[in-house]
């Protein structure tokens, strides 16, 4: 009878230790996923703004559903990601004749006043060179709960500067 009790005690202690080892491994793995950087500092994308999360442009575009049209140049972006979602602020230039297709593809159909409080991208645009005197500017948003907003400025060069704010 005494041997059975000792065996049972060893079994319970062993099961407890195995369980703690499994829980510890899971906690360690979750902590590594939380703290792990997706790319080393020497691979940091030079197009990312200072203070931007270490999420690649490709990944942030995928997470927010934003696409870059053909012929895009001078790309700059700022991205922040957390458990709630991913915020992407993006600036680039494209030929102005590509703008209607880009706006249609992004479903940016609701006009927004450039100086409206609904224009979430204006402050980012100002920090990336947008000036009202540089050319006519329009702004539009989509109808989704987490809106994407874009400002498009027509430049004298025939190119358009596009500024996008997207969250998903």
C-alpha positions, 0 to 999 in steps of 0.5 A: 500500500505504501509503495502505491502511495509513493508511486502516485506521489511521483506520478503527480510530481512528474505530471506537475513538472511536465505541465510547468515545463509546457506552460513555461515553454508556451510563455517563453514562445509568446514572449519571443513572438512579442519581442522579436524584431522582424528584421535586423537594424541593418536591414531597416527599410530606408523609406520608413520614417523615424519612430516607425515600427519595424514592420516592412512596407510589404507587410504593412501594405498587406495588413492594411489592404493598401496597394502601390500603383505602377510607376510609384516613386519617392515612397515614404511611410510610417507604420505602427502595429499592435494588437488592435491593428496596423496604422499605415501612413504613406506618401508617394508620387505617381503620374497624374493620369494614374490617379483615377484608377488608384482612387477607384481601386482603393474605393476612395469615393467620398470627398473630404475637405482638405482642411476638414477634421475628417482628413486624417492624413493632412498632418502627415502630408504636411510633414512630408512636403505638402504645401497648399501653394504647390498645386491643387489638392483633393481628398477622399475617403472610403465608407468602411468603419476603419477609413482609409483617407488619401490626399492627392496634390497635382504638381506642375511637373505632371506628377501627383503627390499622394498621401494615404492614411490607412488603419486595419 
